[in-house]
Amino acid sequence: MNGENIELNKTKDQEYWLPCGKCSGQTCHKVIVSIDVDGEDPSGTYYYTETYQIVQCQGCRLYSFRKNQTNSEDSIEDEFTSETLYLDHEELFPSRVAGRNKLGQARFLPHKVAQVYNETHAALCSKQPILAGIGIRALIETVCKEKSAKGKGLEQKIDDLVRLGVLTKDGAEILHSLRILGNVSAHEVQPHSEDTLGVAMDVVEHLLKGVYILPAVAAKLPKRKSPTTP
């Protein structure tokens, strides 16, 4: 590439609606600092724009980084105005998905469980569906191991969580569905839709809350006094 042109703060103060890593859903983000790079190849037939921005959520004031790229080969024509529209290739750092914040009070999770949860959450937010599906299965397997569930395979171990009083029978059936979802990702290398993975992650987070977080929080509540014998 040659003929690059670099401009500082070309997009400063512009606003975008982006997922926030702290707020729930999409919020307005303002550009604090930006660097814009325009360039083309020697033939002049291919040209591109790269934008690097430090952005700030206008709700919680959290800073993050946005990168966007457009190029002459990725464009469509507006059917009404015949104007050429260049498609955005946007990346956010840290990676995130609207409404997919991490569990509150995740500090109560055992170390191994927390590690797998964090990596699965990161894969989901980075839109890596195969890794996210495998991570959901690994998260269930880690909970089974941490609770010393017995069985030859994950299917039997999930059933044993019912015997241990960790899960209800209905809860076990839901985990079996997630186990199958993870198997498809791992063995058939097949990605699931973002909606499917989002629902699966909701279910797993509900499991983690019930097994680890709520009992830890409840242990800090005042205990009922035993009735005194007259």
VMD Tcl script that draws the C-alpha trace (Angstrom):
set ca {
  {0.00 0.00 0.00}
  {1.10 3.58 -0.54}
  {-0.28 7.08 -0.35}
  {-1.47 6.74 3.24}
  {-2.92 9.82 4.85}
  {-3.11 9.95 8.66}
  {-5.34 12.44 10.44}
  {-5.62 13.01 14.19}
  {-9.02 13.55 15.82}
  {-10.97 13.60 12.57}
  {-13.87 11.82 14.29}
  {-13.41 13.34 17.76}
  {-16.73 14.05 19.54}
  {-18.69 11.83 17.15}
  {-21.14 9.52 18.90}
  {-21.98 5.86 18.31}
  {-24.47 3.46 19.88}
  {-22.30 0.57 21.10}
  {-22.60 -2.27 23.62}
  {-21.22 -1.20 26.99}
  {-19.16 -3.55 29.11}
  {-20.74 -2.18 32.28}
  {-24.19 -0.82 31.39}
  {-26.96 -3.12 30.21}
  {-27.49 -3.03 26.45}
  {-26.29 -0.42 23.96}
  {-25.45 3.09 25.10}
  {-24.21 6.28 23.49}
  {-20.39 6.41 23.27}
  {-18.46 9.59 22.46}
  {-15.11 9.59 20.67}
  {-12.42 11.09 22.93}
  {-9.38 10.58 20.66}
  {-9.18 9.22 17.12}
  {-6.67 8.40 14.40}
  {-7.96 7.96 10.84}
  {-5.87 6.33 8.14}
  {-6.84 6.58 4.44}
  {-4.85 4.70 1.81}
  {-4.87 2.96 -1.56}
  {-2.81 0.39 -3.43}
  {-0.28 1.44 -6.13}
  {-2.80 0.80 -8.91}
  {-5.38 3.06 -7.32}
  {-8.08 0.42 -7.72}
  {-8.32 -0.51 -4.05}
  {-8.68 2.01 -1.25}
  {-9.52 1.77 2.41}
  {-10.14 3.72 5.61}
  {-9.12 2.57 9.08}
  {-10.37 4.36 12.17}
  {-8.94 3.89 15.68}
  {-10.87 5.51 18.52}
  {-10.86 5.77 22.29}
  {-14.55 6.00 23.17}
  {-16.35 6.75 26.42}
  {-19.79 5.51 27.45}
  {-22.00 8.50 28.18}
  {-23.80 6.54 30.88}
  {-21.24 4.90 33.16}
  {-18.24 6.85 31.69}
  {-16.29 3.64 31.01}
  {-13.50 3.97 28.43}
  {-12.91 1.39 25.69}
  {-11.44 1.10 22.20}
  {-13.19 0.96 18.83}
  {-11.60 0.02 15.51}
  {-13.47 0.26 12.22}
  {-12.38 -0.53 8.68}
  {-14.02 0.03 5.29}
  {-12.67 -0.69 1.83}
  {-13.60 -0.33 -1.82}
  {-14.22 -4.06 -2.30}
  {-16.82 -4.28 0.47}
  {-19.59 -2.00 -0.67}
  {-23.18 -2.02 -1.84}
  {-25.29 0.39 -3.86}
  {-28.26 2.06 -2.23}
  {-31.24 0.99 -4.33}
  {-33.03 4.31 -3.79}
  {-30.20 6.86 -4.14}
  {-27.65 4.79 -6.14}
  {-25.09 5.97 -3.58}
  {-22.18 3.63 -2.80}
  {-22.31 2.46 0.82}
  {-19.16 1.02 2.37}
  {-19.69 -1.79 4.88}
  {-18.27 -1.37 8.37}
  {-15.96 -3.97 9.92}
  {-16.15 -2.95 13.55}
  {-14.17 -4.37 16.47}
  {-14.50 -3.40 20.12}
  {-11.89 -3.89 22.83}
  {-12.60 -5.37 25.31}
  {-14.91 -7.52 23.17}
  {-18.53 -7.45 24.28}
  {-22.11 -8.14 23.27}
  {-25.08 -5.94 24.16}
  {-26.75 -7.20 27.32}
  {-24.10 -9.89 27.96}
  {-22.44 -8.58 31.10}
  {-20.58 -10.93 33.40}
  {-22.25 -12.46 36.42}
  {-22.46 -10.24 39.43}
  {-20.61 -11.56 42.49}
  {-18.65 -14.00 40.31}
  {-15.96 -13.85 43.02}
  {-17.89 -16.61 44.80}
  {-17.18 -19.08 41.99}
  {-14.44 -21.67 42.62}
  {-11.21 -20.83 40.80}
  {-11.46 -23.49 38.08}
  {-15.13 -22.76 37.45}
  {-14.42 -19.01 37.26}
  {-11.57 -19.59 34.80}
  {-13.71 -21.61 32.39}
  {-16.61 -19.17 32.81}
  {-14.42 -16.15 31.99}
  {-12.99 -17.79 28.87}
  {-16.44 -18.92 27.68}
  {-17.85 -15.44 28.25}
  {-14.94 -13.93 26.29}
  {-15.51 -16.34 23.38}
  {-19.21 -15.46 23.30}
  {-18.50 -11.72 23.36}
  {-15.83 -12.12 20.68}
  {-18.41 -13.86 18.47}
  {-16.53 -17.14 18.34}
  {-19.53 -19.51 18.33}
  {-17.66 -22.82 18.11}
  {-15.38 -21.99 21.06}
  {-18.35 -20.61 23.01}
  {-20.31 -23.85 22.48}
  {-17.35 -25.94 23.60}
  {-16.87 -23.64 26.59}
  {-20.48 -24.09 27.74}
  {-20.00 -27.86 27.75}
  {-16.65 -27.49 29.55}
  {-18.30 -25.28 32.15}
  {-20.90 -27.96 32.94}
  {-18.15 -30.57 33.12}
  {-16.12 -28.39 35.50}
  {-19.11 -27.97 37.83}
  {-19.60 -31.76 37.84}
  {-15.95 -32.28 38.71}
  {-15.98 -29.62 41.41}
  {-19.05 -31.24 42.99}
  {-17.45 -34.72 42.73}
  {-20.28 -36.08 40.57}
  {-19.73 -39.73 39.63}
  {-20.21 -41.42 36.27}
  {-18.39 -42.70 33.21}
  {-19.30 -39.72 31.08}
  {-20.80 -36.26 31.34}
  {-24.33 -37.62 30.88}
  {-24.06 -39.81 33.98}
  {-22.32 -37.08 35.95}
  {-25.17 -34.65 35.28}
  {-27.65 -37.25 36.51}
  {-25.51 -37.73 39.62}
  {-25.84 -34.02 40.42}
  {-29.52 -34.78 41.05}
  {-28.56 -37.52 43.54}
  {-26.21 -35.07 45.25}
  {-29.01 -32.52 45.59}
  {-27.20 -29.97 43.41}
  {-29.81 -30.11 40.62}
  {-33.48 -30.92 40.23}
  {-34.52 -33.47 37.60}
  {-35.82 -30.64 35.41}
  {-32.51 -28.83 35.81}
  {-30.63 -31.95 34.76}
  {-32.74 -32.27 31.59}
  {-31.83 -28.71 30.64}
  {-28.13 -29.43 31.18}
  {-28.41 -32.52 28.97}
  {-29.65 -30.25 26.18}
  {-26.63 -27.98 26.71}
  {-24.34 -31.02 26.80}
  {-25.64 -32.04 23.36}
  {-25.16 -28.48 22.10}
  {-21.55 -28.56 23.28}
  {-20.99 -31.96 21.69}
  {-22.08 -30.60 18.31}
  {-19.61 -27.73 18.66}
  {-16.75 -29.99 19.77}
  {-17.20 -33.08 17.62}
  {-18.89 -31.73 14.51}
  {-17.20 -28.28 14.58}
  {-20.60 -26.73 13.96}
  {-21.32 -23.18 15.16}
  {-24.62 -22.34 16.81}
  {-26.50 -19.09 16.34}
  {-25.84 -16.14 18.62}
  {-29.39 -16.39 20.01}
  {-29.00 -20.11 20.82}
  {-25.67 -19.56 22.56}
  {-27.10 -16.58 24.44}
  {-29.96 -18.68 25.83}
  {-27.52 -21.50 26.69}
  {-25.26 -19.07 28.55}
  {-28.28 -17.69 30.44}
  {-29.09 -21.23 31.61}
  {-25.49 -21.92 32.69}
  {-25.29 -18.62 34.56}
  {-28.54 -19.50 36.34}
  {-26.90 -22.79 37.35}
  {-23.80 -21.00 38.68}
  {-25.95 -18.60 40.67}
  {-27.95 -21.41 42.26}
  {-25.00 -23.69 43.00}
  {-22.39 -21.18 44.15}
  {-23.42 -17.53 44.37}
  {-26.76 -17.63 46.20}
  {-25.56 -20.09 48.88}
  {-22.47 -17.93 49.48}
  {-24.59 -14.78 49.80}
  {-27.17 -16.55 52.00}
  {-24.41 -17.71 54.35}
  {-23.76 -14.05 55.20}
  {-27.38 -13.38 56.19}
  {-28.40 -13.34 59.87}
  {-29.30 -16.80 61.16}
  {-32.64 -17.50 62.84}
  {-32.23 -17.95 66.55}
  {-33.27 -21.28 68.01}
  {-36.41 -21.04 70.16}
  {-35.61 -20.99 73.86}
  {-36.91 -23.79 76.02}
  {-39.03 -22.45 78.89}
}
mol new
graphics top color blue
foreach p $ca { graphics top sphere $p radius 0.5 }
foreach p [lrange $ca 0 end-1] q [lrange $ca 1 end] { graphics top cylinder $p $q radius 0.2 }
display resetview
